[in-house]
């Protein structure tokens, strides 16, 4: 019989590290968004990565919400790119 709470668990699994890296990348891109439109697109990529993490981890509401944020970010990037002044 397996114990209810295993006593030997690693600090972070590879899935945990992927999720942590995804959210950290997303946060970094969000802080850089005002500098250039490319950061908004990078933020969308971070949202997609976080969404993948959410679905793999079993937290489908988180995965679905991140997909929604990715869609919003791509639309914001498209609008910024279209109406950006040409240098």
Buried (B, 14 or more C-beta within 10 A) or exposed (E): EEEEEEEEEEEEEEEEEBBEBBBEBBEEBBEBBEEEBBBBBBBBBBBBBBBBBBBEBEBEEBBEBBBEBBEBBBEBBEEBEEEEEEE
